[in-house]
């Protein structure tokens, strides 16, 4: 079901961006596409509190039903009227709010579905399914929005969410019940989450690491490759090839975890991310073939490393705080990524184009070095009891 859900998300993302560009100015189109991130960031901590307190499966069903209703409404409106900025903006805002409550709940499900020792295999299967679904959805989404328009795209996405709702409601049955957080006000729940983060060093370090690990690769892949392709005259095809090969690398990395598990998951996960440092520098300095190869390395490091670190996080974090800790990771990544994107662009504009690649490659290498110097984090394993 994860693949179907991510395919639907990709179809919606392509349709929203394409339709926004067609009906308004580039500036307003950018606002529409980014609109969902604002309510998402504001509500994520509340979503984390509910995920730790209530039934996660029921929360997932509820907010997927809301998503389905929003998509049906958009499909009907766009079938009867010309798509407008207001409708697209409202839909993006609604999706952002739903994400803020759905994602923390979904983040706790893995711990309820399998034994702690099986979390890496489960996570690898889910990530592989998600990446394949996302790639399929992106490809199909472009064709659908071009041929049928927003109405067709929203309708297909609504069907995908309806299928997911049926699966979660009828067939998804958690095997291991997690302890629930104490009944208290939402604000007190948020405060106790940050207090827990302060009091448990291993969890705190892991949360900070997971919130920052993608901040170097994301700008290099997001705008860096496009800048290099433009400067070198490689064309848009090079950007597409880079993304495709990075996706293949990530899929292979995640799939390997399904067959082979290192004894110290966190250690292996951080080492996988460390390979991105040299690869990011290669993207900024190398010829096209080396840039494509670096994309495979970056993708592999993210696929292999994120599965292991995500499993370590889910398996070693106090279950009654899992939703809130996941929300803090998401907020950190959502808040810092635009800043690192902007800084990358500033460096590329004011210095030589290769400079931001070198700076970001060295930065991720330095971060991994610091993280691996932490003995408690380095030896963290799903075979150990959760740190007190």
ABEGO torsion letter per residue (X at the ends): XAAAAAAAAAAAAAAAAAAAAAABBAAAAAAAAAAAAAAAAAAAAAAAAAAAABBAAAAAAAAAAAAAAAAAAAAAAAAABBBBAAAAAAAAAAAAAAAAAAAAAAAAAAAAABBAAAAAAAAAAAAAAAAAAAAAAAAAAAAAAAAAEAAAAAAAAAAAAAAAAAAAAAABBBABBBBBBBBBBAAAAAAAAAAAAAABAAAAAAAAAAAAAAAAAAAAAAAAAAAAAAAAGAEAAAAAAAAAAAAAAAAAAAAAAAABBBABAAAAAAAAAAAAAAAAAAAAABBAAAAAAAAAAAAAAAAAAAAAAAAAAAAABBAAAAAAAAAAAAAAAAAAAAAAAAAAAAAAAABBAAAAAAAAAAAAAAAAAAAAABAAAAABBAABBBBX
